Amino acid sequence: MNQTSGTKPRIEWLDIAKGGSIVCVAVFHSTLYMKANGFDPKLAAALNELLTPIRMPMFFTISGILGAGVLKREWRSLFARQIWTFAYLFALWSLIRWFYFRNVQDNVIVKTEGDTLSELATMWIMPESGLWFIWALAIFFVIGRLFANARLLAIGISLTLAAMTWAGVIQPGNFVHRNVLVYLPFFLCGLYFGKPIVSRLAERPVVIGIAAAIAFVLLKLGLMPLLGGGLDYAAAAILLSVSGLMLGCTVAIGLGQLWPRYNPIAYIGRNTLPIYVTHVLLISALSAFLARSLPHNAGFAHAGVLFLIAISLSVPLMLRAGADKMQAWWIYQAPKMAVQPQARRVGS
């Protein structure tokens, strides 16, 4: 446990786990854009396939654990802080992305991004960009606060909806809507039961990690390929993500113990926002440049992926530091909204 500049102790491995999730996202997008630009990074693609059940379940679970304080806040405080921040950043960076992909280069993954002005309106209902996680977090926090007094009911409903989505019973036309249904139970479990989850994982990380690794391998390589769909596939998919989440968290605990001070992954975990909102623009531009400059063989494909990962993790942090020095903090941080204190009741 590390002490931050405030009074509350910070659990280092939670930052490492969250940082690991953003590293996985950088691997995913770097591979995706390199492939879209004509390269074939097969090893990176195989790694992405392995990390898919871990990447976003871990991000949303850790986000729920770290955001559990909202359960004690009034609604006005929730909207003035979390929801306002999410709405502001989603609007600002959606506009930046729209302008970039309209005027600078085409998005080779989401080819329609930047095509029409109407996107800036429809994104609030049917987002299509990589900024979807901000939109989802705003919804998750509202749902989490709304069901604060009916936690098991909320988790039960969310698990049912996730299973029906995995089974194909519910088939959203928008991939973000699908992701919201699939990942909501992970966020709610972290939000509602973060303390016991953290405590149990910290007590027996080796045993839990080994069991999770065995379950992950058996499900991923053994059972899942045999299931074509339906509720049995949905149950296996959810269990796969749970085992991947437990495995990722125990690995984070191990990294925290092996590298207890100045852990770079923990630093990334404490500064995920600038990476999330900026990295796709960097990857898109640089992958197109590499496609024009390098031979399209396997060696350059994998070297290019590593280069993009390094740039997409480091440059956004430099841009954030530069923005703060230039008093352009508003690029990565929402202006504070005043919260009016609740009026006292007569006779109180």
C-alpha positions as CSV (number, residue, x, y, z in Angstrom):
1,M,0.0,0.0,0.0
2,N,1.5,3.4,-1.0
3,Q,0.7,6.7,0.5
4,T,-0.4,9.4,-1.9
5,S,-0.1,13.1,-1.4
6,G,-3.5,13.1,0.3
7,T,-4.6,11.3,3.5
8,K,-6.0,8.2,2.0
9,P,-3.6,5.2,1.4
10,R,-3.5,4.0,-2.2
11,I,-3.3,0.4,-3.1
12,E,-0.5,0.1,-5.6
13,W,-1.6,-3.1,-7.3
14,L,-4.9,-1.5,-8.3
15,D,-3.0,1.1,-10.2
16,I,-0.8,-1.6,-11.8
17,A,-3.9,-3.6,-12.8
18,K,-5.5,-0.5,-14.4
19,G,-2.2,0.4,-16.0
20,G,-2.1,-3.1,-17.4
21,S,-5.5,-2.7,-18.9
22,I,-4.5,0.4,-20.8
23,V,-1.3,-1.4,-22.0
24,C,-3.6,-4.1,-23.3
25,V,-5.7,-1.5,-25.1
26,A,-2.5,0.0,-26.7
27,V,-1.5,-3.5,-27.9
28,F,-5.0,-4.0,-29.3
29,H,-5.2,-0.7,-31.3
30,S,-1.6,-0.9,-32.4
31,T,-2.1,-4.3,-33.9
32,L,-5.5,-3.3,-35.4
33,Y,-4.2,-0.3,-37.2
34,M,-1.0,-2.0,-38.4
35,K,-3.1,-4.8,-39.9
36,A,-5.5,-2.3,-41.5
37,N,-2.5,-0.6,-43.1
38,G,-1.4,-3.8,-44.8
39,F,0.9,-5.4,-42.2
40,D,0.4,-8.9,-40.7
41,P,1.6,-9.0,-37.1
42,K,0.4,-12.6,-36.4
43,L,2.1,-12.9,-33.0
44,A,0.6,-9.6,-31.8
45,A,-2.8,-10.7,-33.1
46,A,-2.6,-13.9,-31.2
47,L,-1.6,-12.0,-28.1
48,N,-4.6,-9.8,-28.5
49,E,-6.9,-12.8,-28.8
50,L,-5.5,-14.1,-25.5
51,L,-5.9,-10.7,-23.8
52,T,-9.5,-10.0,-25.0
53,P,-11.2,-11.6,-22.0
54,I,-9.0,-9.7,-19.6
55,R,-8.6,-6.2,-21.1
56,M,-11.9,-4.4,-20.5
57,P,-13.3,-6.6,-17.6
58,M,-10.2,-5.6,-15.6
59,F,-10.5,-2.0,-16.6
60,F,-14.1,-1.7,-15.6
61,T,-13.8,-3.7,-12.4
62,I,-10.9,-1.6,-11.2
63,S,-12.8,1.6,-12.2
64,G,-15.7,0.4,-10.1
65,I,-13.4,-0.4,-7.1
66,L,-11.7,3.0,-7.3
67,G,-15.0,4.8,-7.8
68,A,-16.9,3.3,-4.9
69,G,-16.9,6.6,-3.1
70,V,-19.8,7.8,-5.3
71,L,-22.2,5.5,-3.3
72,K,-22.0,7.9,-0.4
73,R,-22.5,11.0,-2.4
74,E,-25.7,12.9,-3.2
75,W,-26.9,12.9,-6.7
76,R,-26.0,16.5,-7.3
77,S,-22.4,15.7,-6.3
78,L,-22.3,12.7,-8.7
79,F,-23.5,14.8,-11.6
80,A,-21.3,17.8,-10.8
81,R,-18.2,15.6,-10.6
82,Q,-18.2,12.3,-12.4
83,I,-21.0,12.8,-15.0
84,W,-20.0,16.4,-15.9
85,T,-16.4,15.3,-16.3
86,F,-17.3,12.4,-18.5
87,A,-19.7,14.5,-20.6
88,Y,-17.1,17.3,-21.0
89,L,-14.3,15.0,-22.0
90,F,-16.5,12.9,-24.3
91,A,-17.7,16.1,-26.1
92,L,-14.3,17.7,-26.4
93,W,-12.3,14.7,-27.6
94,S,-15.1,13.5,-29.9
95,L,-14.9,16.9,-31.6
96,I,-11.1,16.7,-31.8
97,R,-11.3,13.2,-33.3
98,W,-14.1,14.2,-35.7
99,F,-12.1,17.2,-36.9
100,Y,-8.9,15.1,-37.3
101,F,-10.5,12.2,-39.2
102,R,-12.5,14.7,-41.4
103,N,-9.6,17.0,-42.4
104,V,-6.3,15.2,-41.8
105,Q,-6.7,11.5,-42.6
106,D,-9.3,8.8,-42.9
107,N,-9.9,6.4,-40.0
108,V,-9.1,3.0,-41.5
109,I,-10.9,1.2,-38.8
110,V,-14.1,3.3,-38.4
111,K,-14.3,4.6,-41.9
112,T,-17.3,6.8,-41.4
113,E,-15.8,8.8,-38.5
114,G,-15.7,12.5,-39.5
115,D,-18.0,12.0,-42.5
116,T,-21.0,14.0,-41.4
117,L,-21.7,16.8,-38.9
118,S,-24.7,14.8,-37.6
119,E,-22.2,12.4,-35.9
120,L,-21.6,15.1,-33.2
121,A,-25.3,14.7,-32.2
122,T,-25.8,11.0,-32.7
123,M,-22.7,10.1,-30.7
124,W,-24.6,10.8,-27.5
125,I,-27.0,8.0,-28.3
126,M,-25.0,5.7,-30.5
127,P,-21.2,6.4,-30.1
128,E,-19.0,4.7,-32.7
129,S,-15.4,5.8,-31.7
130,G,-12.8,4.5,-29.3
131,L,-14.0,7.0,-26.7
132,W,-17.0,4.8,-26.0
133,F,-15.5,3.8,-22.5
134,I,-16.1,7.4,-21.3
135,W,-19.8,7.2,-22.4
136,A,-20.1,3.8,-20.8
137,L,-18.6,4.9,-17.5
138,A,-21.1,7.8,-17.2
139,I,-23.9,5.3,-17.6
140,F,-22.3,2.8,-15.2
141,F,-21.9,5.3,-12.4
142,V,-25.6,6.4,-12.7
143,I,-26.8,2.8,-12.7
144,G,-24.5,2.0,-9.8
145,R,-25.7,4.9,-7.7
146,L,-29.4,4.2,-8.6
147,F,-29.2,0.6,-7.3
148,A,-27.0,1.3,-4.3
149,N,-29.7,-0.1,-2.0
150,A,-30.4,-3.1,-4.3
151,R,-27.0,-4.3,-5.1
152,L,-27.6,-8.0,-5.6
153,L,-30.6,-7.2,-7.8
154,A,-28.5,-4.9,-10.0
155,I,-25.8,-7.5,-10.4
156,G,-28.3,-10.2,-11.1
157,I,-30.1,-8.2,-13.8
158,S,-26.8,-7.1,-15.3
159,L,-25.4,-10.7,-15.4
160,T,-28.6,-11.8,-17.1
161,L,-28.4,-9.1,-19.7
162,A,-24.7,-9.9,-20.3
163,A,-25.5,-13.7,-20.7
164,M,-28.3,-13.0,-23.1
165,T,-26.0,-10.7,-25.1
166,W,-23.2,-13.4,-25.2
167,A,-25.8,-16.0,-26.2
168,G,-27.1,-13.8,-29.1
169,V,-30.6,-13.5,-27.6
170,I,-29.9,-9.7,-27.4
171,Q,-28.2,-8.4,-30.5
172,P,-27.5,-4.7,-30.3
173,G,-26.7,-3.1,-33.6
174,N,-24.2,-0.7,-32.0
175,F,-21.0,-2.3,-30.7
176,V,-20.9,0.2,-27.8
177,H,-24.4,-0.8,-26.7
178,R,-23.2,-4.4,-26.7
179,N,-20.1,-3.6,-24.7
180,V,-22.3,-1.7,-22.1
181,L,-24.4,-4.9,-21.6
182,V,-21.4,-7.2,-21.5
183,Y,-19.1,-5.2,-19.1
184,L,-21.7,-3.6,-16.7
185,P,-21.6,-6.5,-14.2
186,F,-17.9,-6.2,-13.9
187,F,-18.1,-2.6,-13.0
188,L,-21.0,-3.2,-10.5
189,C,-19.1,-6.0,-8.8
190,G,-16.1,-3.7,-8.3
191,L,-18.3,-0.8,-7.2
192,Y,-20.3,-2.7,-4.7
193,F,-17.9,-5.4,-3.5
194,G,-14.5,-3.9,-4.1
195,K,-13.3,-4.1,-0.5
196,P,-13.9,-7.9,-0.1
197,I,-12.5,-8.5,-3.6
198,V,-9.3,-6.6,-2.8
199,S,-9.0,-8.3,0.6
200,R,-9.4,-11.8,-0.7
201,L,-7.0,-11.3,-3.6
202,A,-4.4,-9.8,-1.3
203,E,-4.7,-12.7,1.2
204,R,-4.0,-15.6,-1.2
205,P,-2.7,-14.2,-4.6
206,V,-0.6,-17.2,-5.5
207,V,-3.3,-19.8,-4.9
208,I,-6.0,-17.6,-6.7
209,G,-3.6,-16.8,-9.5
210,I,-2.8,-20.5,-10.2
211,A,-6.4,-21.5,-10.0
212,A,-7.4,-18.6,-12.3
213,A,-4.6,-19.5,-14.8
214,I,-5.8,-23.1,-15.0
215,A,-9.4,-22.1,-15.4
216,F,-8.5,-19.6,-18.1
217,V,-6.5,-22.1,-20.1
218,L,-9.2,-24.8,-19.8
219,L,-11.9,-22.4,-20.8
220,K,-10.1,-20.5,-23.6
221,L,-8.3,-23.5,-25.2
222,G,-10.5,-26.4,-24.2
223,L,-14.2,-25.6,-23.7
224,M,-14.8,-22.4,-25.6
225,P,-13.8,-23.8,-29.1
226,L,-16.3,-26.6,-28.6
227,L,-19.3,-24.3,-27.9
228,G,-21.0,-22.6,-30.9
229,G,-23.3,-20.3,-29.0
230,G,-26.3,-20.3,-26.7
231,L,-26.5,-19.9,-23.0
232,D,-23.8,-22.5,-22.3
233,Y,-21.4,-20.4,-24.4
234,A,-22.5,-17.3,-22.6
235,A,-21.8,-18.9,-19.2
236,A,-18.4,-20.0,-20.4
237,A,-17.6,-16.6,-21.8
238,I,-18.4,-14.9,-18.5
239,L,-16.4,-17.4,-16.5
240,L,-13.5,-16.9,-18.9
241,S,-13.6,-13.2,-18.2
242,V,-13.8,-13.7,-14.5
243,S,-10.8,-16.1,-14.5
244,G,-8.9,-13.7,-16.7
245,L,-9.7,-10.8,-14.3
246,M,-8.5,-12.8,-11.3
247,L,-5.4,-13.8,-13.2
248,G,-4.7,-10.2,-14.2
249,C,-5.2,-8.9,-10.7
250,T,-2.9,-11.5,-9.1
251,V,-0.2,-10.7,-11.7
252,A,-0.6,-7.1,-10.7
253,I,-0.2,-8.0,-7.1
254,G,3.0,-9.9,-8.0
255,L,4.4,-7.0,-10.0
256,G,3.7,-4.7,-7.1
257,Q,5.7,-6.9,-4.8
258,L,8.6,-7.4,-7.2
259,W,8.7,-3.7,-8.2
260,P,7.3,-1.8,-5.1
261,R,8.7,1.7,-5.9
262,Y,8.4,3.8,-9.0
263,N,6.5,1.1,-10.9
264,P,5.9,2.5,-14.5
265,I,2.8,0.5,-15.0
266,A,1.3,1.9,-11.7
267,Y,2.2,5.4,-13.0
268,I,0.3,4.6,-16.2
269,G,-2.6,3.3,-14.1
270,R,-2.8,6.7,-12.3
271,N,-2.8,8.6,-15.6
272,T,-4.9,6.5,-18.0
273,L,-7.1,9.3,-19.2
274,P,-4.6,11.2,-21.5
275,I,-3.6,7.8,-23.0
276,Y,-7.1,6.7,-23.7
277,V,-8.2,9.9,-25.4
278,T,-5.0,10.5,-27.4
279,H,-3.5,7.2,-28.3
280,V,-5.7,6.3,-31.3
281,L,-4.8,9.6,-33.1
282,L,-1.1,8.8,-32.7
283,I,-1.5,5.2,-33.7
284,S,-3.6,6.1,-36.7
285,A,-1.1,8.7,-38.0
286,L,2.1,6.7,-37.3
287,S,0.8,3.4,-38.7
288,A,-0.1,5.2,-42.0
289,F,3.4,6.6,-42.0
290,L,5.0,3.2,-41.4
291,A,2.9,1.7,-44.2
292,R,4.4,4.2,-46.6
293,S,7.9,3.8,-45.3
294,L,8.6,0.1,-44.4
295,P,8.4,-3.2,-46.2
296,H,5.3,-5.1,-45.3
297,N,7.0,-8.2,-43.9
298,A,6.6,-9.9,-40.5
299,G,9.7,-8.4,-38.9
300,F,8.7,-4.8,-39.6
301,A,5.1,-5.6,-38.7
302,H,6.0,-6.7,-35.2
303,A,8.6,-4.0,-34.8
304,G,6.0,-1.4,-35.9
305,V,3.5,-2.7,-33.3
306,L,6.1,-2.4,-30.5
307,F,7.0,1.1,-31.7
308,L,3.3,2.2,-31.7
309,I,2.8,0.8,-28.3
310,A,5.7,2.7,-26.9
311,I,4.7,6.0,-28.5
312,S,1.0,5.6,-27.6
313,L,1.9,5.1,-23.9
314,S,4.6,7.7,-23.6
315,V,3.6,10.7,-25.8
316,P,0.2,11.3,-24.3
317,L,1.8,11.6,-20.8
318,M,4.2,14.2,-22.3
319,L,1.4,16.0,-23.9
320,R,-0.5,16.1,-20.6
321,A,2.5,17.5,-18.8
322,G,3.0,20.1,-21.6
323,A,-0.7,21.1,-21.5
324,D,-0.5,21.7,-17.7
325,K,2.6,23.9,-18.1
326,M,0.9,25.9,-20.8
327,Q,-2.2,26.4,-18.7
328,A,-4.1,24.2,-21.2
329,W,-5.3,21.9,-18.4
330,W,-8.8,22.0,-19.8
331,I,-7.7,19.6,-22.6
332,Y,-7.6,16.7,-20.2
333,Q,-9.6,18.0,-17.3
334,A,-13.1,19.4,-17.0
335,P,-13.6,22.8,-15.4
336,K,-15.0,22.3,-11.9
337,M,-18.7,22.7,-11.5
338,A,-19.9,24.2,-8.2
339,V,-21.9,22.0,-6.0
340,Q,-24.6,23.8,-4.0
341,P,-24.9,22.5,-0.4
342,Q,-28.2,20.8,0.3
343,A,-30.7,23.2,2.1
344,R,-31.4,22.4,5.7
345,R,-34.8,21.2,6.6
346,V,-36.9,23.4,8.9
347,G,-36.5,22.2,12.4
348,S,-33.3,20.2,11.8
